[in-house]
Amino acid sequence: MGFIKKIRQNKWFSFFSNIYVIVLTVFAVWMIFFDTNSLMTHVELEKEIDKLQKQKEYLRKEIEKDKEMIRNLENDNNVEKFAREEYYFKKDNEEIYIIEHQDSIDQSKKKEEKE
């Protein structure tokens, strides 16, 4: 019994046992963790917004690259060069040789070719 009396006489116990402090604490915990507009939800949404803004910026840069490529492909010589380099197109009387370096060959493809 003496221990409980000492705790009740402590000034911090009387402060935290005050009904207003208890209600305010419960309210704060509820708003931070459990409410639909909780702090945790806001943090997750902020992370999602940051991720989407980075993706938006990346896609904007990709669009600019594509627009530049389209501008370059308006010339017929550039279209032919692009088709030859990217899709290995050739003229009727031509042969194309593709040279691959040893370190650029995928090892799994190499195994499949042997079998």
C-alpha angles and dihedrals in degrees: 000000000000091000093055091049090053091051092049091050092053112107092224092056091054090048095050094041090058109116093228093055091048093049092046091049093049090047093050093048090048093050094046100046116011111032120098088241094044126153090250091056091050091051091051091048091050090053090050091049091051091049092049092048091052090049090048091052092048092050091048090055091048090051090052090051090050092048090051090050091050090051089051092048094057087086114078093222091055091048090054092047091049093048092049095048101040104031101023093237116173141185119255096258097043136093124207124213118197114204117200124187119231094247093051095060115100110238094218091057089049091056092048091053091054093053 
